[in-house]
């Protein structure tokens, strides 16, 4: 009987090990396939766009001639829009997360709010564009301005940052709060000087992912009224604008093959933009991670 039991156990262990190796192979294959697709994409982009990637490309405005086309207006417009989006979204999202986690009572109302915030994270981006058109462009009469576009993109990323901020605040050890209260600090002083610094790495990580999505979004800004062709630089947040994704979409729709190469050069610029943003976020996260 003992021999039979040992054989059964050995057979089960062998089956589990074989299943484990099978899943490991599947996961390795999925990872390699993803990396291969990414490598092909980057190769195509850089080989097509390298011929147009020059100093003149950053200095020129969009043109009907591919050899004279540049990304100056779209790049500056993206900076203006993100300059409105980032502080607006961070202030509203982190403030909401602090209220829900530190001040709000746990009842049906807060559960309802929490559920709707989580659901909003999965709403299609064009819905936020329609909301921005109704509220900011028409109701507040902001027009087709950078301010309207920035507020619309802030609404788009707001649910993601709220959820990430809540998780980060929730993960702060209770001992830190109790130690702060034991030293005579008030609730707000504890939140400001203990909880938020400890939660910053998680908040920054979630925020940078949300802002990376915002940089690449086209549909909400098209609904709000961003232009596809701009040959001037905005001077204030009330000026009209264009952004890099819309400019790339415009180039990709042109029949001339040369515009495909110009669009590839624009994608390289957008790629560098994202790398810089992510690098800054990683530096900030690592700095605060070392402190707490």
Secondary structure, DSSP 8 states (H G I E B T S, - for coil): -HHHHHHHHHHHHHHHHHHHHHHHHHHHHHHHHHHHHHHHHHHHHHHHHTTT-SHHHHH----SSGGG---HHHHHHHHHHHHHHHHHHHHHHHHHHHIIIIIS--SHHHHHHHHHHHHHTTS-HHHHHHHHIIIIIIIS---SSHHHHHHHHHHHHHHHHHHHHHHHHHTS-HHHHHHHHHTT--HHHHIIIIIHHHHHHHHHHHHHHHHHHHHH--HHHHHHT--S---S---STTS----HHHHHHHHHTSSSTHHHHHHHHHHHHHHHHHHHHHHHHHHHHHHHHHH-
